[in-house]
Amino acid sequence: MSEEQKRQLQQQLWGICNLLRGRMAGDEYRDYILGFIFYKFLSERLLSIAQEALSEDGLDYTQLDPASDAEIIEAVREEAVDTLGYHLNPDQLFSAIAKQIRDDKEAFIIGDLAKVLRDIEESTRGQESEADFVHLFEDLDLNSSKLGKTPDDRNKIIRDVLSRLGEIDFRLDEVDADVLGDSYEYLISNFASDAGKKAGEFYTPQKVSEILARAVAMGKDNLKTVYDMTCGSGSLLLRVAKQVNKVGRFYGQEYNRTTFNLARMNMILHGVHYKDFDIKQDDTLERPQHLDHRFEAIVANPPFSLDWSANPLLLNDDRFSPYGKLAPKSKADMAFIQHMLFQLDDNGTAAVVVPHGVLFRGAAEGHIREHIIREMNALDAVIGLPANLFFGTGIPAAILVFKKCREDNENVLFIDASREFEQGTNQNILLDSHVDRIIKTLCDRKTIDKYSFLAPLSQIAENDYNLNIPRYVDTFQEEEEIDLAVVLTERKPLEQKIAELNGRMTAYLKELNYGG
């Protein structure tokens, strides 16, 4: 499939969204559209397996009758459950539902469709794939009043969506599965833009994801494991896979149930076999699900300054006990980092997005930060990002890179990339050139005037383990000299000139002293 065909596929899929836009919020119609796309994908994958199994006998799976051809369908079911993890009868395929819509303009399909989605989950009961499919379609409430006031209204809109979706050829046999997976990602990013603040719960901007992924994959062709402790839609995990030849197994945990479902769908749509991912739904800090594992690569974009229990009993937890302190109850940022470092393998790399406060806040957070740097010597790099990159917050963020066995164990690299971005309509945007420069600097580990600095651990100690980037990377630009006579003779009122000068001076002082 050419790039043009891929673009057309994405536009066709996004066009279907217009049928639901305006009826409900972006994060709500997202679940319907992505759920229906996923149903069609599962159906076409199943049909491909079935047709291949029946090809020698010259049989067409779509033409089999559940009553008279029960034995053949059962043989296909066994093959499908073993290979794909689920099963659909011929009359449950997306194509069968689409044909019903075409043949009968008045057909009421909500009941049939709801049963099909339930049966997909039921087909996995007792199977190895059960945990990856259970409750997968629970957010597709086909009887929700948001779809329409009456059952007929709801039936019509669902028919319209499925009809439009039926016109699109996924061509799964002809192209790499990533084409549809990438289109799914394209939709998720568009939904994130529509959802505004809520988008932060499930989506990390693509270029930020790329920085994280390239940082943990640097120098490696294959990764045995990759983990995201707050995995959202799973996009970060999949981004890591694009940086290496192969990832052995994906692990993740997500608190939000809807987003957890989205992550599992995203994995399967990207061709990740159900046996090759283990994503759990629960609170990572309070009820971690993968504590017996150590991971070669860890990426994460945890919610900034989240409230958590900070229960003193957690000081007996192996993740937190070595530090002797817990992150504040109103700011779980350091708790997520402690969790990440506990799960990181000795040969692994971790990269996490944090708010700037993590770099300089004192008290318990300062104590934990000092332990990580002085006792563990696990901090490898600090990367300052531009402001207004993320959905839901305009504050600037940073990326921290950690390694337990560092090659350069005498220095920490600081990168100030905060000025390198393109201004977008709602958010600032990182370009490929910005990302490439960050990664090259991370790889080369050299001081670059007004951009990066290789700080000795002794200097960080002298700064009381304060990691505020302006302490290490000098980005001060000389202001051109101002001639007061010219100022007075210009047309702008003097008060306006003074306000401008005050604004510039305030910004400069804030830069020098940001965070102390």
C-alpha positions in Angstrom: 0.0 0.0 0.0 1.4 3.4 -1.0 1.6 6.4 1.3 -1.2 7.9 -0.7 -3.4 4.9 -0.3 -2.6 4.9 3.4 -3.5 8.5 3.7 -6.8 7.8 1.9 -7.6 5.0 4.3 -7.0 7.3 7.3 -9.2 10.0 5.7 -12.0 7.4 5.1 -11.9 6.2 8.7 -11.9 9.8 10.1 -14.7 10.7 7.7 -16.9 8.0 9.4 -16.3 9.8 12.7 -18.3 12.8 11.4 -21.5 10.6 11.7 -21.1 10.7 15.5 -19.3 14.0 16.0 -21.6 16.5 17.7 -23.7 13.8 19.3 -21.2 13.2 22.1 -17.8 14.1 23.4 -14.6 13.1 21.5 -13.6 10.5 24.1 -17.1 8.9 23.9 -17.6 8.6 20.1 -13.9 7.4 20.0 -15.0 4.2 21.8 -17.7 3.4 19.3 -15.7 4.1 16.2 -12.6 2.2 17.3 -14.7 -0.6 18.7 -16.5 -1.1 15.3 -13.2 -0.9 13.4 -11.8 -3.5 15.8 -14.8 -5.8 15.2 -14.3 -5.6 11.5 -10.6 -6.3 11.9 -11.3 -9.4 14.0 -13.8 -10.6 11.5 -11.5 -10.2 8.5 -8.6 -11.9 10.4 -10.9 -14.8 11.3 -12.2 -15.1 7.7 -8.6 -15.2 6.4 -7.7 -18.1 8.7 -10.9 -19.9 7.9 -10.6 -19.6 4.2 -7.0 -20.8 4.3 -8.0 -23.9 6.4 -10.9 -24.7 4.0 -9.1 -23.9 0.7 -8.1 -27.5 0.0 -11.7 -28.7 0.2 -12.9 -25.8 -2.0 -15.2 -24.5 0.7 -16.2 -20.9 1.4 -16.5 -20.1 5.2 -19.1 -17.4 4.5 -21.4 -19.9 2.9 -21.4 -22.5 5.7 -24.6 -23.1 7.6 -24.2 -23.3 11.4 -26.7 -26.2 11.6 -25.7 -28.5 8.7 -22.0 -27.6 8.7 -21.5 -27.6 12.4 -18.5 -30.1 12.3 -16.6 -28.0 9.8 -17.3 -24.8 11.7 -16.1 -26.5 14.9 -12.8 -27.5 13.2 -12.4 -23.8 12.1 -13.2 -22.7 15.7 -10.4 -24.9 17.1 -7.9 -23.5 14.6 -9.0 -19.9 15.1 -8.9 -20.0 18.9 -5.4 -21.6 18.9 -4.1 -19.1 16.3 -6.0 -15.9 17.0 -7.5 -16.5 20.5 -11.2 -16.0 19.5 -13.8 -17.3 17.1 -16.8 -16.1 15.0 -19.4 -18.2 13.2 -20.1 -17.4 9.5 -23.3 -15.5 10.3 -21.4 -13.4 12.9 -18.8 -12.0 10.5 -18.8 -8.3 9.8 -19.6 -9.0 6.2 -22.7 -10.9 7.3 -24.0 -8.0 9.3 -23.2 -5.6 6.5 -25.1 -7.8 4.0 -28.1 -7.8 6.4 -28.0 -4.0 6.4 -27.8 -3.9 2.5 -30.6 -6.4 1.9 -33.1 -5.1 4.5 -33.3 -1.4 4.7 -35.4 -1.7 7.9 -33.5 -4.4 9.6 -33.0 -3.8 13.4 -29.5 -4.9 14.0 -28.7 -3.7 17.5 -29.7 -7.0 19.2 -27.7 -9.1 16.7 -24.7 -6.9 16.9 -24.6 -6.9 20.7 -24.8 -10.7 20.7 -22.0 -11.0 18.3 -19.7 -8.8 20.4 -20.6 -10.8 23.5 -20.0 -14.1 21.7 -16.5 -12.9 20.6 -15.6 -12.6 24.3 -17.4 -15.9 25.2 -15.4 -17.8 22.6 -12.3 -17.1 24.6 -13.7 -18.4 27.9 -11.3 -21.0 29.4 -8.7 -20.3 26.8 -5.3 -18.8 27.2 -6.5 -15.6 25.5 -9.4 -15.0 27.9 -7.7 -12.3 29.9 -6.9 -10.4 26.7 -10.5 -10.4 25.4 -12.7 -10.3 28.6 -15.0 -7.2 28.7 -13.2 -5.8 25.6 -16.4 -4.4 24.1 -18.0 -3.2 27.3 -17.8 0.5 26.4 -19.9 -0.1 23.2 -23.3 0.5 24.8 -25.5 0.1 21.7 -28.6 1.2 23.7 -27.1 4.5 24.9 -29.3 7.5 24.5 -26.2 9.4 23.3 -26.6 7.5 20.0 -30.2 8.6 19.6 -33.4 9.3 21.6 -35.2 6.2 20.4 -34.2 2.6 19.5 -34.9 3.4 15.9 -32.7 6.5 16.0 -29.9 4.4 17.5 -30.3 1.6 15.0 -30.1 4.0 12.1 -26.8 5.6 13.2 -25.2 2.3 13.9 -26.4 1.0 10.5 -24.9 4.1 8.9 -21.5 3.7 10.6 -21.3 0.0 9.8 -22.3 0.6 6.2 -19.6 3.2 5.7 -17.1 1.0 7.4 -18.1 -1.9 5.2 -17.1 0.1 2.1 -13.5 0.3 3.3 -11.1 -2.5 2.2 -8.6 -3.1 5.0 -6.7 -5.4 2.6 -5.1 -7.3 5.5 -3.7 -10.1 3.2 -1.9 -7.6 1.0 -0.1 -5.3 3.4 1.8 -5.3 6.6 -0.6 -5.2 9.6 1.1 -1.9 10.7 -0.8 0.0 8.0 -4.2 -0.6 9.7 -2.4 -0.2 13.1 -0.9 3.1 12.1 -4.4 4.3 10.9 -5.8 3.3 14.2 -3.0 5.4 15.9 -3.9 8.3 13.5 -7.5 8.1 14.8 -6.4 8.0 18.4 -4.3 11.1 17.9 -7.3 12.9 16.3 -9.6 11.8 19.1 -7.0 13.2 21.5 -7.1 16.5 19.8 -10.9 16.6 20.1 -10.9 15.4 23.7 -8.8 18.2 25.0 -7.8 17.8 28.6 -9.2 14.3 28.8 -6.7 13.2 26.1 -3.9 13.1 28.6 -5.4 10.0 30.0 -4.7 7.9 26.9 -2.3 9.6 24.5 1.2 10.9 24.5 2.1 13.2 21.6 3.8 11.2 18.8 7.2 13.0 18.8 7.5 12.8 22.6 6.8 9.1 22.3 9.5 8.8 19.7 12.1 10.4 22.0 11.2 8.0 24.8 11.3 5.0 22.5 14.5 5.9 20.8 16.1 6.6 24.2 15.4 3.2 25.6 16.2 1.3 22.3 19.5 3.1 21.7 22.2 0.7 20.6 19.9 -2.4 20.6 18.5 -4.4 17.7 16.1 -6.5 19.8 14.4 -6.1 23.2 13.3 -9.1 25.3 10.8 -7.0 27.2 9.3 -3.5 27.2 7.0 -2.1 30.0 4.8 0.9 30.5 3.5 1.3 34.1 0.8 3.8 33.0 0.3 2.5 29.4 -2.8 4.5 28.3 -3.7 3.3 24.8 -0.5 1.3 24.5 1.0 3.7 21.9 4.2 4.2 23.7 4.8 0.4 23.9 4.2 0.1 20.2 6.4 3.1 19.4 9.3 1.2 21.1 8.7 -1.7 18.8 9.3 0.5 15.7 12.8 1.3 16.9 14.1 -2.3 17.0 13.8 -5.5 14.9 11.8 -7.3 17.5 10.3 -7.0 21.0 9.8 -10.3 22.7 7.0 -9.4 25.0 5.0 -6.2 25.9 3.9 -5.5 29.5 1.7 -2.7 30.7 -0.7 -1.5 33.4 -3.5 1.0 33.1 -5.9 2.3 35.8 -8.7 3.5 33.5 -10.9 0.7 32.4 -11.9 2.2 29.0 -8.3 3.1 28.2 -7.2 -0.4 29.2 -9.6 -1.8 26.6 -8.3 0.6 24.1 -4.7 -0.6 24.8 -5.6 -4.3 24.2 -7.4 -3.5 20.9 -4.4 -1.4 19.8 -2.0 -4.3 20.5 -4.0 -6.8 18.5 -4.6 -4.3 15.6 -0.8 -3.9 15.4 -0.4 -7.6 14.9 0.9 -8.3 18.4 -0.2 -11.9 19.2 -2.3 -12.2 22.4 0.5 -14.5 23.8 3.0 -11.7 23.4 1.4 -9.0 25.5 0.4 -8.8 29.1 -1.6 -5.7 29.9 -3.4 -5.4 33.3 -6.0 -3.0 34.7 -5.4 -1.7 38.2 -3.6 1.0 40.2 0.1 0.6 39.5 1.3 2.2 42.8 -1.2 0.5 45.1 -1.7 -2.8 43.3 1.2 -3.5 40.9 0.6 -6.5 38.7 4.1 -7.3 37.4 6.4 -7.0 40.4 8.1 -10.4 39.8 9.3 -9.1 36.4 12.4 -7.0 35.5 12.3 -5.2 32.2 14.9 -4.4 29.6 13.1 -1.2 28.5 10.6 0.9 30.4 8.8 4.0 29.0 6.1 6.0 30.7 4.2 9.2 30.7 2.5 9.1 34.1 -0.2 11.7 35.1 1.5 14.7 36.5 1.4 15.4 40.2 -1.3 12.7 40.9 -2.8 12.3 44.3 -2.0 8.9 45.9 -2.4 7.3 49.3 1.3 7.7 50.5 0.3 5.1 53.1 3.2 4.7 55.6 2.8 0.9 55.3 4.3 1.3 51.8 7.6 2.0 53.4 7.7 -1.8 53.9 7.3 -2.2 50.1 10.5 -3.2 48.4 9.9 -0.5 45.8 10.0 2.3 48.4 11.8 1.0 51.5 15.5 1.6 50.3 14.7 5.4 50.1 13.3 5.7 53.6 10.8 8.3 52.3 7.6 8.3 50.3 6.6 10.8 47.7 4.1 13.4 49.0 0.4 12.5 49.0 -0.4 15.3 46.6 2.4 14.4 44.1 3.0 10.8 43.1 5.7 11.7 40.5 8.6 10.3 42.5 6.6 7.2 43.5 6.2 6.3 39.8 10.0 6.8 39.3 10.7 4.5 42.3 8.4 1.9 40.9 10.0 2.1 37.6 13.5 1.8 38.9 12.5 -1.3 41.0 11.2 -3.0 37.8 14.2 -2.0 35.6 16.6 -4.8 34.7 20.3 -4.3 35.4 21.0 -4.0 31.6 17.9 -1.9 31.0 17.1 1.7 30.2 14.0 3.7 31.4 12.7 7.0 30.1 9.9 8.9 31.8 8.1 12.2 31.3 7.9 14.4 34.4 6.8 17.9 35.3 9.7 20.3 36.1 8.9 20.2 39.8 10.4 16.7 40.0 13.8 18.3 39.1 14.0 20.7 42.1 11.3 20.2 44.7 12.7 19.6 48.2 11.6 17.7 51.3 10.9 14.0 50.6 11.2 14.4 46.9 14.6 16.0 47.3 15.7 13.1 49.5 14.5 10.5 47.0 16.2 12.4 44.1 19.5 12.5 46.0 19.3 8.7 46.7 18.8 8.0 43.0 21.8 10.1 42.0 24.2 9.6 44.9 23.5 6.1 46.1 22.2 4.4 43.0 23.9 6.5 40.3 21.0 5.7 38.1 20.2 9.0 36.5 21.7 9.2 33.0 20.2 12.2 31.3 17.7 15.1 31.8 16.0 16.5 28.7 14.0 19.7 28.9 11.0 19.9 26.5 9.1 22.9 25.2 6.0 24.1 26.9 2.5 23.3 25.6 3.3 20.0 24.0 0.8 17.9 26.0 -3.0 17.7 26.0 -4.4 18.9 29.2 -1.5 21.0 30.4 0.5 23.9 29.0 3.4 23.5 31.4 6.8 22.5 30.2 7.9 18.9 31.0 11.2 17.0 31.1 12.3 13.5 30.2 14.5 11.6 32.7 16.6 8.7 31.4 17.7 6.1 33.9 20.2 3.2 33.7 21.3 0.9 36.6 24.6 0.1 34.9 25.7 3.4 33.2 28.5 3.5 30.6 29.3 7.1 31.7 29.0 6.8 35.4 30.8 10.1 36.3 28.5 12.5 34.5 24.8 13.3 33.9 23.8 14.8 30.5 21.5 17.8 30.5 19.7 18.9 27.3 17.7 22.1 27.0 15.4 21.5 24.0 12.8 23.9 25.3 13.2 26.5 22.6 13.1 24.1 19.6 9.5 23.6 18.4 7.0 24.7 15.8 4.0 26.6 17.0 0.7 24.8 16.3 -2.9 26.0 16.5 -3.6 24.5 19.9 -0.3 22.9 20.9 3.4 23.3 20.1 4.8 20.7 17.8 8.2 18.9 17.7 9.6 18.3 14.2 11.7 15.4 13.1 14.8 17.7 13.2 14.1 18.5 16.8 13.8 14.9 17.8 16.9 13.9 15.8 19.0 16.6 17.5 17.9 15.4 21.0 18.7 11.8 20.2 22.0 12.6 18.6 23.0 14.7 21.6 21.9 11.9 23.9 24.1 9.4 22.0 27.1 11.7 21.6 27.0 13.0 25.3 28.8 16.2 24.5 28.4 19.8 25.7 26.9 22.0 23.1 26.8 25.8 23.7 23.3 26.9 24.9 21.9 23.4 24.3 23.5 20.7 26.4 26.0 20.2 29.2 27.7 17.1 30.6 27.6 17.7 34.3 30.0 15.9 36.7 28.3 14.3 39.6 30.4 16.5 41.9 28.7 19.6 40.4 25.2 18.1 40.9 26.2 17.4 44.5 27.3 21.0 44.9 23.9 22.1 43.7 22.3 19.9 46.5 21.0 17.5 43.8 18.8 20.2 42.3 18.4 19.3 38.6 16.9 22.5 37.4 18.2 22.7 33.8 19.2 26.4 33.8 21.7 25.6 36.5 23.6 23.5 34.0 22.8 24.7 30.5 23.4 28.4 30.0 20.9 29.7 27.5 21.3 33.4 28.2 21.2 35.5 25.1 22.6 39.0 25.2 19.8 41.6 24.7 20.6 44.4 22.2 21.4 47.7 23.9 18.4 50.0 24.2 18.9 53.7 23.4 16.6 55.6 25.7 16.5 58.6 23.4 15.2 56.4 20.6 12.6 55.0 22.9 11.4 58.4 23.9 11.1 59.6 20.3 9.3 56.5 19.0 5.5 56.6 18.5 4.8 54.0 21.1 3.8 55.5 24.5 6.6 55.3 27.1 4.3 53.3 29.4 4.1 50.6 26.7 7.8 50.5 26.3 8.3 50.2 30.0 5.8 47.3 30.1 7.7 45.5 27.4 11.0 45.9 29.1 9.5 44.7 32.4 8.0 41.7 30.7 11.4 40.8 29.2 13.2 41.2 32.5 10.6 39.1 34.3 11.0 36.3 31.8 14.8 36.4 32.1 14.6 36.4 36.0 12.2 33.5 35.9 14.6 31.6 33.6 17.5 32.2 35.9 15.6 31.3 39.1 13.0 28.9 37.9 12.4 26.5 40.7 15.1 28.0 43.0 
